[in-house]
Amino acid sequence: MTTITEQPSVHRNLETKKIEELTSLINNENAAVSAAIDKALPQVNTLIYAIVDKLKNGGRMFYLGAGSGGRLSVLDVIELPTTFGIDKGIVNTILAGGVEHMVEAREEMEDNFNEGWERLTQEQVTDKDIVIGISASGTTPFVLGALEACRKNNITTGCIVSNLNSPIAQQADYPVEVITGPEFITGSTRMKCGTAQKILFDMISTTVMIQLGRVEDNQMVNVLLINKKITDRAVKMLMQKAGMTDYTEAEALLLKHGSVKKAMDKVNMNFQK
C-alpha cells in the first residue's frame, strides 16, 4: 500500500512565502478536493443505499474515527436531530478517547486496537446497524480493529479513507476511497483530507435524511424549534405551505404541534374533512 497522504508536499520553503502566496496555494490545493470526491461518487452512492436500507429497517448508523475525521463526524451527528427532527441515537459517533474529550485531542487513543469494538459493544451494536470507519491513512488501529470485529460478527461496515487499497478499506463492505493527494504541509491530513471528510459527511447525512422523508421540497419541515431564529423560519415556512397570512395564528399552530410537518398534517386533515 502506498501512503499518498504521507508523501512530501509539492510546495517547498513555505516559511519564505508571503501571506498572499500561501493563501492562494492552499486554495488551489483545496480545489482538487471536489474532483477527488467526484471520482468516488459511485462508492459514496453505494454506501448511502446501504445506510438508508439499515435505517429504514430500524437500524442505527455509527461513525467510528479518531483525530480530525472523527471530530468532524461528531459535528455532523450533533446537527441532525435539530435539522431533521430525528431521534438522538439513530446516527452516532464513536470517537477515540470519547466524545466528551473531543477538545482535548487525545490522539494517542487512535493506537488502541480494541477500544473501538469495545465501545461499539457498549452501544449494543447488532447486525441491524451499519458502522462507518473514518481514517485518512486507512490504517488507524482504533478503526481497523473495530471493523475487523464487525466483520466477524456479521455487522455491515463502510469506510472513508484517503489511500488506495488500505487495510481498513479491505475490511469494509462499502469502502469510499477519496484520493486527495499529498497535503500542503506534509502529512497534515486536517487539510485536504479533512475538507473531503466534511463534504462527505454533509453529503451522506443530507442525502440519507432526504431519502428517509425528513425533507419536503427543499425545506426542513421537521426542524426542531430550539430558538427564535429557527421558529421564525418555521412559521414563515408554514405560512407559505398552508397559504396562511396571519403570523400569530401560524405561530400558535406551529407551537401547538411542534413542527411544520405535524402542523401541515393537521391542516391537511381539516381540509379533507
TIZA-195274 format. One record per residue (C-alpha): residue number from 1; x negated, y negated, z negated; residue in one letter. Coordinates in steps of 0.25 Angstrom, whole numbers, plus 5000, padded with zeros to 4 digits. Layout:
N
ATOM     i   east   north     up   aa
ATOM   NUM      X       Y      Z    a
...
//
This chain:
273
ATOM     i   east   north     up   aa
ATOM     1   5000    5000   5000    m
ATOM     2   4995    4986   5004    t
ATOM     3   4998    4976   4993    t
ATOM     4   5001    4964   5002    i
ATOM     5   5005    4956   4990    t
ATOM     6   4991    4956   4984    e
ATOM     7   4984    4953   4997    q
ATOM     8   4976    4940   4997    p
ATOM     9   4983    4927   5001    s
ATOM    10   4980    4922   5015    v
ATOM    11   4979    4908   5008    h
ATOM    12   4965    4904   5002    r
ATOM    13   4959    4894   4993    n
ATOM    14   4973    4889   4988    l
ATOM    15   4967    4881   4978    e
ATOM    16   4961    4871   4988    t
ATOM    17   4974    4869   4995    k
ATOM    18   4983    4857   4993    k
ATOM    19   4998    4858   4987    i
ATOM    20   5004    4855   5001    e
ATOM    21   4996    4866   5007    e
ATOM    22   4999    4876   4996    l
ATOM    23   5014    4874   4997    t
ATOM    24   5014    4875   5012    s
ATOM    25   5006    4888   5012    l
ATOM    26   5015    4894   5001    i
ATOM    27   5028    4890   5008    n
ATOM    28   5022    4897   5021    n
ATOM    29   5020    4909   5013    e
ATOM    30   5034    4909   5008    n
ATOM    31   5039    4908   5022    a
ATOM    32   5035    4922   5024    a
ATOM    33   5044    4928   5013    v
ATOM    34   5057    4927   5021    s
ATOM    35   5051    4934   5033    a
ATOM    36   5046    4945   5024    a
ATOM    37   5060    4947   5018    i
ATOM    38   5066    4947   5032    d
ATOM    39   5057    4959   5035    k
ATOM    40   5062    4966   5023    a
ATOM    41   5077    4963   5024    l
ATOM    42   5081    4977   5029    p
ATOM    43   5075    4983   5016    q
ATOM    44   5082    4972   5008    v
ATOM    45   5095    4975   5014    n
ATOM    46   5094    4990   5011    t
ATOM    47   5091    4987   4997    l
ATOM    48   5103    4977   4996    i
ATOM    49   5112    4988   5001    y
ATOM    50   5107    4997   4990    a
ATOM    51   5109    4987   4979    i
ATOM    52   5123    4984   4984    v
ATOM    53   5127    4998   4984    d
ATOM    54   5122    5000   4970    k
ATOM    55   5129    4988   4964    l
ATOM    56   5142    4991   4971    k
ATOM    57   5142    5005   4965    n
ATOM    58   5139    4999   4951    g
ATOM    59   5124    5000   4950    g
ATOM    60   5114    4989   4946    r
ATOM    61   5102    4983   4952    m
ATOM    62   5089    4981   4945    f
ATOM    63   5077    4973   4950    y
ATOM    64   5065    4978   4943    l
ATOM    65   5052    4970   4944    g
ATOM    66   5040    4962   4938    a
ATOM    67   5033    4949   4940    g
ATOM    68   5039    4939   4949    s
ATOM    69   5048    4948   4957    g
ATOM    70   5054    4954   4944    g
ATOM    71   5057    4940   4938    r
ATOM    72   5063    4935   4951    l
ATOM    73   5073    4946   4951    s
ATOM    74   5077    4942   4937    v
ATOM    75   5080    4928   4942    l
ATOM    76   5089    4935   4953    d
ATOM    77   5096    4944   4944    v
ATOM    78   5099    4933   4934    i
ATOM    79   5107    4925   4944    e
ATOM    80   5116    4936   4949    l
ATOM    81   5127    4937   4938    p
ATOM    82   5129    4922   4939    t
ATOM    83   5129    4920   4954    t
ATOM    84   5137    4932   4958    f
ATOM    85   5144    4936   4945    g
ATOM    86   5139    4950   4944    i
ATOM    87   5137    4956   4930    d
ATOM    88   5124    4956   4924    k
ATOM    89   5117    4969   4925    g
ATOM    90   5121    4972   4939    i
ATOM    91   5108    4966   4944    v
ATOM    92   5096    4967   4935    n
ATOM    93   5081    4965   4934    t
ATOM    94   5071    4974   4926    i
ATOM    95   5059    4965   4925    l
ATOM    96   5045    4970   4920    a
ATOM    97   5044    4965   4906    g
ATOM    98   5058    4962   4905    g
ATOM    99   5067    4950   4910    v
ATOM   100   5066    4944   4896    e
ATOM   101   5051    4942   4898    h
ATOM   102   5053    4936   4912    m
ATOM   103   5046    4923   4910    v
ATOM   104   5034    4930   4903    e
ATOM   105   5029    4936   4916    a
ATOM   106   5025    4949   4909    r
ATOM   107   5018    4954   4922    e
ATOM   108   5011    4966   4914    e
ATOM   109   5024    4973   4913    m
ATOM   110   5025    4976   4928    e
ATOM   111   5014    4986   4926    d
ATOM   112   5023    4995   4917    n
ATOM   113   5027    5007   4926    f
ATOM   114   5038    5012   4917    n
ATOM   115   5045    4999   4912    e
ATOM   116   5054    4997   4924    g
ATOM   117   5060    5010   4923    w
ATOM   118   5062    5009   4908    e
ATOM   119   5069    4996   4910    r
ATOM   120   5078    5002   4920    l
ATOM   121   5082    5014   4911    t
ATOM   122   5085    5004   4900    q
ATOM   123   5095    4998   4910    e
ATOM   124   5100    5012   4913    q
ATOM   125   5097    5011   4927    v
ATOM   126   5104    5022   4935    t
ATOM   127   5105    5027   4950    d
ATOM   128   5117    5017   4952    k
ATOM   129   5107    5006   4951    d
ATOM   130   5096    5000   4960    i
ATOM   131   5082    4996   4955    v
ATOM   132   5074    4986   4964    i
ATOM   133   5059    4985   4961    g
ATOM   134   5053    4971   4963    i
ATOM   135   5038    4971   4965    s
ATOM   136   5029    4962   4975    a
ATOM   137   5018    4972   4975    s
ATOM   138   5027    4985   4975    g
ATOM   139   5018    4991   4965    t
ATOM   140   5023    4985   4951    t
ATOM   141   5023    4997   4941    p
ATOM   142   5035    4992   4934    f
ATOM   143   5043    4992   4947    v
ATOM   144   5037    5005   4953    l
ATOM   145   5039    5013   4940    g
ATOM   146   5054    5009   4939    a
ATOM   147   5056    5012   4954    l
ATOM   148   5049    5026   4953    e
ATOM   149   5058    5029   4941    a
ATOM   150   5071    5024   4948    c
ATOM   151   5068    5034   4960    r
ATOM   152   5066    5046   4950    k
ATOM   153   5080    5042   4944    n
ATOM   154   5087    5040   4958    n
ATOM   155   5089    5025   4956    i
ATOM   156   5089    5017   4968    t
ATOM   157   5078    5007   4970    t
ATOM   158   5073    4995   4979    g
ATOM   159   5061    4986   4978    c
ATOM   160   5056    4973   4983    i
ATOM   161   5041    4973   4986    v
ATOM   162   5031    4965   4994    s
ATOM   163   5021    4976   4998    n
ATOM   164   5024    4987   5008    l
ATOM   165   5024    5002   5004    n
ATOM   166   5023    4999   4989    s
ATOM   167   5025    5009   4978    p
ATOM   168   5038    5002   4974    i
ATOM   169   5044    5002   4988    a
ATOM   170   5041    5017   4989    q
ATOM   171   5049    5019   4976    q
ATOM   172   5061    5010   4981    a
ATOM   173   5073    5015   4989    d
ATOM   174   5075    5002   4995    y
ATOM   175   5061    4994   4996    p
ATOM   176   5061    4980   5000    v
ATOM   177   5047    4976   5005    e
ATOM   178   5045    4961   5007    v
ATOM   179   5030    4959   5012    i
ATOM   180   5027    4944   5010    t
ATOM   181   5012    4946   5011    g
ATOM   182   5001    4941   5003    p
ATOM   183   5004    4930   4993    e
ATOM   184   5000    4915   4994    f
ATOM   185   4992    4917   4981    i
ATOM   186   4986    4932   4982    t
ATOM   187   4995    4941   4974    g
ATOM   188   5005    4931   4969    s
ATOM   189   5018    4938   4972    t
ATOM   190   5026    4928   4965    r
ATOM   191   5025    4920   4978    m
ATOM   192   5030    4927   4991    k
ATOM   193   5034    4940   4985    c
ATOM   194   5042    4932   4974    g
ATOM   195   5048    4924   4985    t
ATOM   196   5052    4936   4992    a
ATOM   197   5058    4943   4980    q
ATOM   198   5066    4931   4976    k
ATOM   199   5072    4930   4990    i
ATOM   200   5075    4945   4990    l
ATOM   201   5082    4944   4976    f
ATOM   202   5091    4933   4981    d
ATOM   203   5094    4941   4994    m
ATOM   204   5096    4954   4987    i
ATOM   205   5105    4949   4976    s
ATOM   206   5113    4940   4984    t
ATOM   207   5116    4950   4995    t
ATOM   208   5120    4960   4985    v
ATOM   209   5129    4951   4978    m
ATOM   210   5136    4947   4991    i
ATOM   211   5138    4962   4994    q
ATOM   212   5144    4964   4980    l
ATOM   213   5154    4954   4983    g
ATOM   214   5149    4943   4974    r
ATOM   215   5149    4932   4984    v
ATOM   216   5160    4928   4993    e
ATOM   217   5157    4920   5006    d
ATOM   218   5145    4913   5001    n
ATOM   219   5149    4909   4987    q
ATOM   220   5146    4914   4973    m
ATOM   221   5161    4917   4969    v
ATOM   222   5156    4926   4957    n
ATOM   223   5147    4915   4951    v
ATOM   224   5147    4914   4936    l
ATOM   225   5152    4901   4931    l
ATOM   226   5140    4899   4922    i
ATOM   227   5138    4883   4923    n
ATOM   228   5145    4871   4928    k
ATOM   229   5138    4871   4942    k
ATOM   230   5142    4885   4945    i
ATOM   231   5156    4883   4940    t
ATOM   232   5158    4871   4949    d
ATOM   233   5153    4878   4961    r
ATOM   234   5162    4889   4958    a
ATOM   235   5174    4880   4956    v
ATOM   236   5171    4874   4970    k
ATOM   237   5170    4887   4976    m
ATOM   238   5183    4892   4970    l
ATOM   239   5190    4879   4975    m
ATOM   240   5185    4881   4989    q
ATOM   241   5189    4896   4989    k
ATOM   242   5202    4894   4983    a
ATOM   243   5206    4881   4990    g
ATOM   244   5207    4874   4977    m
ATOM   245   5206    4859   4975    t
ATOM   246   5207    4857   4960    d
ATOM   247   5193    4859   4954    y
ATOM   248   5199    4860   4940    t
ATOM   249   5208    4871   4944    e
ATOM   250   5198    4879   4951    a
ATOM   251   5188    4878   4940    e
ATOM   252   5199    4883   4930    a
ATOM   253   5202    4895   4939    l
ATOM   254   5187    4898   4941    l
ATOM   255   5184    4897   4926    l
ATOM   256   5196    4906   4923    k
ATOM   257   5191    4917   4932    h
ATOM   258   5176    4915   4931    g
ATOM   259   5172    4916   4945    s
ATOM   260   5176    4911   4959    v
ATOM   261   5179    4925   4963    k
ATOM   262   5188    4928   4952    k
ATOM   263   5195    4915   4953    a
ATOM   264   5197    4917   4968    m
ATOM   265   5203    4931   4966    d
ATOM   266   5213    4925   4957    k
ATOM   267   5216    4914   4967    v
ATOM   268   5218    4925   4978    n
ATOM   269   5227    4933   4969    m
ATOM   270   5236    4922   4966    n
ATOM   271   5236    4919   4981    f
ATOM   272   5240    4933   4985    q
ATOM   273   5252    4932   4975    k
//
